[in-house]
Amino acid sequence: LIEKETVMDGTTTPTTAVYGRDAELDSLKQAYRRSIFDQYDAAIICGKQGVGKSSLAHEFIKYAKLGDEAYNTKGCVLLSGKFDNIPRAQSSQLFSPVLSAFNKYCEWLSPTEERSSLAKKVSCGLTLSLGQEACALVNVIPNLAKVIGSKKTKNTADESDSIVDFKKILRHLLSQFADVISRSHDAPLVFFMDNLQWADAASIALLKQIMLVTSGSSSSSSSDSSDKILENDRKNNGQSFFLGCYRNNNDVGKDNYTLWKIDDLGPNVTKIELDCLDKEAVNLMISNKMKMLPLLTSSLADVVYRKTEGNPSFVIQLMTALEKGSLLCMCPIRSRWIWDEKKIEDYELGTKDVVSILADSPGSLSSDVLAALCTLSCFGSCSDRSLIELENELVSSHPESNSKWLSGPLDCAVAEGVLNKKDGQYQFVNDRVKDSAYNLINPEERCLHHFNYGLALCSVAERNDDDGLFLMAVGQINLGGPKAAGDSDERSSAANYNLVAGKKARAASDFFSAYWFYDYGISYLKVDHWANDYDLSLALYDGAAECALIVGEHVVLSILTEQIMHYARCIEDKLHIFDISMRILMHRSDMSAAIACGIEVLSKLGEDFPKKVTPHVAIHFMEETSEMLDEMTNEELIDHKAMSDSNKIMAMNFLTRLFEALFMIRPSDQPIVILKMVQLSLTHGMSPLSPLAFVLYGSFLANMGNIQEGYRYARIAKALLEKIGSRRVAGAVIAYSTQLMAYAEPVQSVINFHIEGGKAAMKSGDTMYANLNAFFYDSCSYWSGKKLRNVMGQLNFTLDLTKQSNHVLMLVSSFILGAIERVIFP
């Protein structure tokens, strides 16, 4: 009775044509055409569970993929994903549903004879837009390796230390990838995300940035080459449309609804509210499925409507149950469906879920099938290879058991219409079925199921050296939690598994997942863990603190640092936490405490800072530095030895932090910090932070009137940045050096370095210097004589990015730009 069709990603689902939704479908089509022909538009389909939000979206996507000759629209390119209501422990990867959408696209794009030229175009676009950072995306989008030919890369300690905000880095990379996709296809890009009510704040921010970056349109016809570079780099020339589905049931908290601020998306938004079908639409739906005239099915439709209140999902579930229960059957003599209205009227649907309906019907699901569904529900909406590995592991440890104890019953569930199956992967037909199966498990036993599944999979992953399976297995252990651990040995094993998982995730630059693994690992530690498991405790707390700082979990970070500072046994174990403590204090705008912390640590490292900076002290430092530099040529400075003393390397780091803190309340002390950094670089060798020291020193000289010397050190700083520089300071070095170079070279010849500086800053998640480079670029564009219309368009784009990154415009423009001379060079 209920047919199936293939939709979107190739899976089969029950057909639920959009009966009674003509007006809503037409609204979606109009929004789509506005977006690709006029101005960027987005659409959100809202409604209760089961009213047909996804079906309406699928119907629209079929229209978009086919194209519309009447409006001269080509078939779209689709990126689709789905958020899931599962605990963070299992879905540990940041932006997982969005990454899945990109991963499916890359799998589709994988070079074939048909799509080889398109794959090459996307690969070249990524290289031009992101450079080597395109390879970093392979860590989170594995199928991208098939497109660009790169393998996963491991992150080094130096690289992780240079990261300012990992979430912002990944947001930047993914939004640029979406922009490349949009510009590479000669067709509109449709980005569809289902179940937005389960999206977290980080994913919402990512979706907003993708919409912002892909919503621009080239409006300039200027032949100026640098204008074209900017447009190609900062504006999108493609056509795109965002579509989302949002469930606003009572079971979705108000916080989730507030989180998805539809009116704050930036572009125009078409909001479509769906309600249940009316009686006429239900009758049309039933008559069409039964291939009978509406007049003949109206009495049945009346009964179905009363029992389901017109909810399309409930209508399908009820019709399926009636057919299975022989209350609705095909009469071979009359060659049509027949039914007994009185028996159907007496059929108790109530609030039973679909699994219960099937279980209560004749020929219902067996206990083995229900048990397999419960196991599958522990892994989310669909299975992956981990479920097959679990079956193989348990079969190998219990050879007397049935070799198909899991996949066999799940195949039966597929035949019953409860699951879909594609490429060996099982997927629940909808969230209601998944939730129903999960709820069949005794709440007190769920944690044991997860914990034991995780332990079994960990042993498989370790034997096969499979990192992906290992992270999934540890996620299952964490769904069980400490209460599932039977004794101290199991708690210790779980803590160690999380430590290893955190290190693996961190090595792949997935700091968000790493943070959660470290955090869960801490939860398994015993009460006296600092005394009896010091090394394990320090490793977990230190890893959690580092990742918490990168992903922005500042409240938790304060607790972690307090613990380490209290229990760490030596100064070497505390240095990293001192650095984190300074950054926390600066985040809280407690600059006095941050400065005191930095000066204290520098003293412990053998680098005393003057208690009071007087003109005499400043002159003394300046003369010392000048004498040291007079003895070295440009080439000798660039080829100077590398800094190897770990204490001096840490001192350079704390001097950089101190410079940032002094910026706000004691700017007159900043020159001393700059001069000490230069002196340390000359005495002990160049560190990755030395380029910042030399560019600031050059700016100091230029402010005192010596433009040529300032220009000299700006060029030295850029050379050092290319040789040994840290990503952490790249945006700042390029911003300041380019401004100095503009005094000695034509502005037109150096202006595009600010585009490079903006990219460099975003690669480390440093949106402040990304915005600063953008503002410098816009200012230089004006003074270099570019067309005012183009300059205004660039400035508006910069302002949008500034708002998107949550920087206050007045802080960036008035405070930083207007006060830069007064603050850095008093």
N, C-alpha and C positions, 0 to 999 in steps of 0.2 A: 504493500500500500504506500509506504513512504519511500520514494525513490531516493537515489543518491546521485550526487554530481561532484565533479572535480572542480575545486575553486582555488584560486590564488596560488598556493605553493604546491599544488598537486595532491593534496589530501582529499579524501572523500567525506562529505558531510550530508546529512539529510537535506533534501531540497526544501527550502522555505521561501518560495518566491514572494516578492514584496506585494502581497495582496493589500489593497487599501492604502498604499503608500505612494501613489502617483505624485501627489503634490510635493511630498518630502523629497522624492527622487529628482523631481524637476528642480527643486531648490538647490540640491547638490550639484546638478549639471550646470546650473547658472553660475554658482560660485566657482566651479572649476573653470568655466570659460572666462569668467572675469579675471581669474588668477593668471591664465596663460595669455590673454589678449590685452588686458587693461592694467590692473594693479593686483599685487599679490593678495590672495585671499586664503583663508583656512576655514574648515568646517568641523564642527563637533556635533556628534549625534548623542543625545542624552536620553535616558529612559530607565525604567525598572528592568530587573532581570527577566529575560525571556520575551521582551516585547519585539525583538527582531532588529536590534541595532546592528549586529554583525551581518545579518542577512541583507539589510539595506545597504550597508557598506560594500558587501560582496557584489550586489547587483550594480552598484555604481561603478565598481572597479572593472566589472565585465564591460560596461559601456566605455570606460576610459581606455581599456586595453585594446578594444576594437577600433577606437577612433570614431569620428563623426564627419562623414563627407559633407553634410549640410553646412557644418561650421568650419570645414577645412582643418580639423584637428587630427593629428596622427595618434596611433596607439601609444599609450604611455609606458614608461619604465616604472616598475613598482618596487618599492622597498617596504616590507611589512614586518611587524613584530607584535608581540603580545605580552603585556605585563601579567604577572601571576601573583596570587595571594599566598605566598609561601614565606616562611621565616627567613630572616637574613642569613642564618647559618647555612642554609642550603644554597641560596642564590647569592653567593658571596661576591661574585664579580660585579664591579661597578658598571652601570649602564648595560646590564646583561641583555635585556630584550632589544635594545637599539643595536647593540653589537651583533646580535643574532640576525637582525634585518640586513646589516651590511655583509655578514658572512654568507647568507643565502644569495645575496646579489653576486658576490665574488664567485660562488660556486657555479651560478648560472653563467657568469662571464668567462669562466675558465676557458683559456684559448682553445677554440675549435676552428675548423676550417671556415665555419660560418661567421664566427665572431672574433677571429684573430685580429683584424684591423681595429675593431672597437676596443678590445682588451689592450692593444698597444697604445691606443689613444688615451685610455684611462691611465695606464701606467706612466706615460709621458706627462700627463697632466698632474699626477701626484708628485712626480719628481720635480717638476717646475714649481709646484705650489709648496711642497714640504721638504724637498731635498732628501737628505738621509733620514729625516724623521719619518718618512713614508715607511721605511723598514721597521720602525718601532711599532707601527700599527699591526704588523704581522703577529705580535705577541698577543693581541686581543682579538684579531680577526684572522684566524689561521688560513682560511681559503684565499686570502689576499696574496699569499706566497705563490699561488698558481698564476696570479696575474702579473706580479712584478718580479717574480723569480727570486725572492729573498726568503731566507729562513728566519726563525725566531732568533732574537738577539738577547743577550743577557746584560742586565744593568750592573754597572760597577758601583762601588761605594762612592767614588768621587762624583759620578753622575747623579746618584740619589741625593747627595748632599747639596747639589746645585739646583735642586727642584724647589721652587717657591710654592706652588700649589698644583698638585697632581691632577685634581679634578678639572682645573682650568686648562691644563695641558691637553688632556684627553678630549675635553669639549672643543678646543681649538682644532685638534687634528681631525676629529670626526666631522665637524662642521665644514672644514675645508675639503674633506673627502666627499661629502654630500654636494658641495659646490662643483667639484671636479666632475662628478657623475652627471649633474644637471647640465654642465656645459659640454660634456663629451657626446651626449646623445642628441640626435636630431628629432627629439620627441620630448613631450613634457615628463617631468618627474613627479610621481605621486608617492608621498610618504604616509603610510597608514599605520597607526598604532592603536591596538585594541586594549580594552580594560585600563584606561587611563586612571581610573579611580585607585588603582594599586601602585601608581608611579610614585617614586620618592622624590624629594626636593631636588636632588642632584640630577635625576633624569629629566625633570621638568625644565631645569635650567639648560640642559643640553638641547632639548627639543626647541626651546625658545631661540637658542643661538643658531641652530640649524635653520630655523625659519627666517631668522634675521639675515644670515649670510646668503641664503638661496633666494631671498625675496627681492634683491636689487635688480635693476635693469640698466643696461648701458644707455645713457642719454646723451653722451657726448659724441660729436662728429669731428672733434679736433684732430688734426694730423700730428699734433705734438707727440713724439714718441714716448716721452716720459709720462704724459697723460694716459697713453694707452697702456703702458706698463701698470700704472696704478689701477686703471679700470679692470684690467685682466686679473690683477691680484686682489683687489678689494671689492669688486662688484661682480655680480653674477650675470652672465649673458644668457642663461638658460631660462626655461619655464618650469615652475614647480607649484605643487599644491599639497597642503597638509590636510589629512583627514584623521580624526580620532573618534573613538567610541568611549563613552563615559557612563557608567552605571550609577544612578543616584538613588539606590535603594536605601531603606532605613538602616541596613546592616553596614553601610559605608559611612564612617564617621564624618562629622562636619569638618574636621581638620583636613581630611583628604579633599573635600570639595573646595575648601578655602585654598588648599595647596595648589590646585589647578585653577588659577585665576584666569578664566577665559577672557575677561575684558582686558587683561594685562599682557596679552600675547604680542602686541606690537602691530601686526597687520590686521586688516579687517577680518572679522570672524563671523561666520554664519552658524548660528546655533539652532539645531533642529531637535525639538522635543518630541519623543515618541510616546504614545500611550497604547493601551490595548486596542485590539481590533473591534470594530462594531459588529453587530450580528450579521449584517449583509456581507462584510468582508470574510467572516468566518465561514459563511455558507459558500461563498465563491471559492475559498480555499479548499473546503471539503469536496465540493462538486468537481473541482478541477483534478484533485488527487484521485477521486473515485471514478472520474470520467463519466459522470452522470449529469443530467440537467439540474440546474439550481432548484427548479421546482420540486424535483424528486428528493433532494437532500435537505430541503428546508426544515423538515421536522427533526431530523437528526442534528442539524446545525443548531436548532433551538436548544436541545438538550446539552450539546457540547458547549455551547456558549454559556449556559447557566452554570455548568460545572467548572469552567475554566476562566470565566469572566473575560474571554477574548484574548487571553495571553497566548501568542502563537506557539511558544515552547510547550506550554501545558496542553494545547490542542494536539500537537504532534505526539506528546507522551501518552495522552489519553487514547488517541486513535490507535497507536501502536499496541497499547495494553489491551484494548478491545479486540483487536485482531488476534493477538496471541491468546486471549481468553475465549476465542470463538464467539464473542458477542457481536462481532462484525465479520462476516465471511462471504466468500464468493459462491454464488449459486451456479453450478454448472448448467442447470437446465435453463435458467433465465438469462445466464451470461451477464450477471450484474451483481453488485453487492447487496446483501440483505442484512437486516438487523432487527432486534427486538427492543423497541424504545423503552418499554417498562423495565426490562432487565438492565439496560444501560442507565436508566434513571436511578435504579437502586444500587448501581456500582459505586462503591465508596472510593473516591479519589482522595478527597480531603487534602491534607498537606503532605502525603506520602511522596517520597522522592522516587526518581525513575528506577533506581536499583531495587527498591522495595516493591514497586509495581511489578517489575519483571519477576522478582523472587516469588511473589504471591500468585502469579499467573500459572495456569497449566503449562507444562513444558518450561518451567522457570529455570533461572540460573542455578547451577549446582553449587554445593558448598565449596568445591575446589575452585570454581570460577570466581565466586565471591571473595575467596581468600586471595586469589591472584590479583583481583581488582584492588583489594586493600593494600597489597604489597606495592602495586604500581602507584597507588595514590601517595605513598610515602616519598615518591621521587618527583612529584609535581604533576603537571598536566600531561606530560608525555614521557616516554622512556628514552633512554639512550643506551649506549653500549654497556654502561655500568650495570644495568639490570641483567643483561645476558651474562656478564662476567660474574654477577652474584649467583645466578643459577648454576653456572659451571663450577664455581667454588664450592657451593653447598652440595652439589652432586658428587664432586670429587671427595669431599669429606664424609659423605654418606652414600657410598656406591649402591647400597641396597635400595635407595629411593628411586623414584621415577625420573628419568633423564629429562623429561619434559614437564616437570612439576609446575613450572611457571609459564613458559611460552605456549604449552598445549592449552591450558585453560584460557589464556588470553586470546588465543585464536578462536576459541569458542565464543568469547565475549565479542570478538569482531563480527562473527556470524550472527550474533544476536543484536547487533547494531549499537552496542554500548561503547565500543571502541572503533577507531579507525586505524589502519595499518598502512604504512608507506615505507619502502626500503628497509623493512625489518624493524621499524620503530612503531611502537604502539602509542596511541593518543586518545584521550577521552574525547567523546563527541562534544562535550561542553563542560564548563566549570561545575555545573550543578551535579553532574554524574560523579565528577572527581570528588567533590566535597561530600557527597552521599557515601561513597565508598570509604573515604577516610574516616567518616563519622561512625562507620560500622566497627571500627577498631575500638576496643575499650580504652578510654583516655589514660588509664593507669599503665597500659601495656604499650602505648605508642612509643614512649621514649625508649623502651627496651628494644622494640623493633628497629628503630633508627640506629641505636647504638650498636647492636649486633650486626646489622647490615654494614655499617661503616667499618667495624673491625674486620669483617670478612673481606671486604673490598680492599682495605689497606694492605692486607697480606698479599693479595693478587697484584696490586699496583707495585709493591716493593719488589716482588719477584720479576715482574716484567719491566721494571724501571719506567713506569708510565705515569708521568707527572699529572696529566689531566685527570686520569682515573683516581690518582691519589688525592687530589684536591676535592673531588666529588665525594670520596670516601670519608675524608675528615669532616666535610660538611654534614654528612649523615650522622657521624659521631656527635657532632655539636647539636644536632636536632634532638638527640637523646639527652644530652646535658649531663652535668655531674651527678644528678640523682639516679641516672641509669648505671653508673659505674658501681660494680659490686664490691670492690675492695680498693685498698690504697694502690695496689699494683696496676689496676685498670685505670685509676685516676692518673697515675704517673705516666702510663702509656699514652693516654689521651692528651696529656699536656705536651709530651714529647712529639707526638704526631702533629699537634698544632704548631709547635715551634718549627718543625721541618716544613710544614705547609706554608707558614708565614714567610720563611726564607725563600721558598720556591716562588711564591707569588711576588715577593719583593724583587727577586732576580729578574722576573718578567716585567718589571715596572708596574705591576698591579698593586699599588700601595693600599688601595681601599680594601681589597680582599686580604692583603697581608695584615692590615690592622685588625680585622675581625678574627683572623686565625690566632694572632697573638692574644687578643682580648679573651677569646674562649679558652685558650691555653691557660691563662691566669686563673680562670674560674675553676679549673681542675686541681690547682695546687692545694696542698694541705695547709692547715692553720699555721704550723710552725715551719713553713717552707723556706723562709729566709735563713733559718738556722741549719736546716737539714738538706735543703736543695738550693744552695746559694747560686751556683752557676746557672741552673735551669731558670731560677727565679729572675736573676739579673738579665739573662738573655731574653726572656719573655717580656719583662717590663721595659727593657731598653728598646727592643724592637717595636713594642706597642707604642711607646712614647714617640719614637721617630716617625712612625706611620701616622699616628694621631695628629702630629703637627702638620704633616703634608696634606692630609685629607680634611683638616680643619676641625677636628674634635677637641676643641680647646678646654672644655670643662673637664673631660676625662683626662686630658693631658696634665692638668694641674695635679690631679690625684696621683697619677703615675710618677711624676717628677718628685713629689713629696716623699713617696715611698722609697725611690732610689736614693735620694739625698739622705734619707734617714738610715737606710740599711747598707749602702755601699761601703766597702771596707777600705778603699784607697782613693786617692785623688784621680788616678787614671780612670777609674770606673765612673767618676762623676763629671769629667770634662764635657762629654757629650750632653749631659743633662744640664750643665751650666749654660751651654749654648741654647738649648731649648728653653730654659728658664728666662733667659734674656728676651727671646722672641715672644714668649707668653706675656711678659711684662710690657713689651712694646705694643703687643696686640691690645692690651688693656689700657694703653696710653699712660702707663705709669713709668714715664721716662726717667724720672729721678732714681727709682729703684733699679731700672735696667742699667743705667749708667754706673751706679754703685756696684752692681753685680759684675759688669764687664771690667771695671778697674780692679776689683778684688781678684778676679781670675787672672788678669794680666800680671798682677803682682806675684801670684803663685807660679806663673810661667816665667818669671824673671824679667818682666817688662814693666817697669814702674811708669806711672803716668803722673805728670805734675799735679799737685794738689790745687794749685791756682795758676792759671795761664795769664801771665802779664805780657806786655809788649816786649820786655827784655827777654823773657823765656822764648817767645815766638821768634824773635830775631836770632837768638842763639841756635834754635833748631834749624832755622832757615839757612844760616851760614854753614852749619855742619853739613847739611844736605847738599848745598851748592858746591862745597869743596869736594865731596865724594863724587858728585856727578861730573865735575870739571875734568876728572881724570879718565873718563870713559867716553868713547865714541858711540855713535848710534848702533853700529854693528856689534860692538862689544856689549852694549846693553841688551840687544835682542838675543845674542848668543850666550848671555851670561848663564852660569851654572844653575841647575834646578835646586830648589830648597829641599833638603832631606831631613832636617831636624824636626821631629814630630811636634815638639813643644813650640817651635817657631811657626810651624804651619798652623797650629791651633791659635797662636798669638795673632797671626794675620787674620784669622777668622773672627776672633773677638774684637780686633781693631775695626774690622768692617762693620760688625754689629754696633760697636760704640759710635762710629761715625753716623750711622742711621739714627741712633737714639739722640745724639747731640744736636742733630738737625732741628729738633723741635724746640729745645729749651736752652741750649748752650752753644749756639752756632759759633761763637768766638773761639771755642776750643777745637773746632773741627780741623783747622790747619795743622795743629799738632799731630792729630791722628794721621792725616795725609803724609806728613813728613816722616813720622815713625814708620809707616808702612813702606815708604820709599827706602828709608835707611835699612830696615830689615831685609828688603829685597836685594839691596846692594851688598850687605854684609853676609847674609846666609843663603842667598840664591833666590831665583824667581819662583813664586808660588802661583797657582791658578788665579789668585786674587790680585796679583801684582799689576795687571793691566788697569784695574780700577784706580790703584794708587797713582800711576803715572798720568792717566788722563785727568784726574783731579788736580794733580800737581801742575800740569800744563794749563788748566783752567785758572789756577791760582796765579800763575805767572802772567797770563793774558789779562787778567783783571787788574794787575798792577801796571799794565801798559806794555809789557813785553810780548806782543802778539806773535812774533816769529818764534821765540822760544816755546811759547805755549803750543803753537802749531807743530813744532818739532816733537814735543812729548806726546801730542795727540797721535801722531803717526807711529811713534814707538809703541804706544799703548795698543793700537790696532794690530801692529805686527805681533806683539806679545799675545794678544787675544787669539790670533790665528794659530800661534805656536803652542801655547800652554794654557790658554784662558779657560775659565769655568763658565758653563752655561748660565750660572747664577747671576753673573755680572755683565753678560754680553750685551743685554739691552741697554744698560746704563752706559757702558763704555762707548757703544756706537752712538748713542744719543749725544753725549757730551763731546766726543771727538768730532762728530760731524758738524756740530755748531762751531767748534774752533776752526775746522777746515774751511768753513764758509767765509771766514775773515781773510783767508789767504788764497782761496781759489774761487772761481766763479760759482755762485750759488747753484746755477743750473747743473754744474758738473758733479756736485756732491749731494744734491737733494735726495736722490734715490737711495742713498745709504740709510735714510730714516725708515724706508720700507724694509730694508734688511734688518735694521734694529728692532722694528716692531715684530718681525717674524722670530728673531732670536729671543726676544723677551717672552713671547707666547710659548716658545718651546720649553721654557722653564716655568711656565704658569705665572709669570710676573706681569700681570695686566697693567700695573701702574706705569712701568716703563714702556709697555706696548702702547698705552694711550699717550704717554709723553712723546714718544717718537712720532705718533700720528699727528699730534698737535704741532710739533716742530715742522713736520712735513707740510701741513696745511699753511702754517705761517710763512715758511720759505716759498711755497707755491705762490702766495700772494706777492711777496717781495720780488720774486723772480719774473713777474709780469705775466703769469698764466691767466687765462680767461677767467673772469670773475664767476661766470656760471659754473665752470668746472670746479673752481676753488670752493664755491658754496656747496656743491654736491658732495665734495670730499669731506668738508667740515661737518655736514649733516650726518654723513656715514660715521665719522669719528664720534660724534655725539651719541649716536645710537649704540655704538660699541661701548662707550663709556658708561651709559646707563645699564647696558646688559651686564657689564662686569661689576656693577654695584659701586663704582667710584663716583663720588660727588663731583659734579662738573666744576663747581667753584673751587674745590680743593685742587683739582688737577690744573685748571687754567689759571686762576688768580693766585692761589697760594704757591704752587710749585713754579709756574712760569714767571709770575710777577716777583716772587721773592727769591729766585734762584741766585741772583747776584748778591743780594743782601745777606742771605743765609750762608752760602758756601764760601763767599769771599768777602767777609766783613771789613 
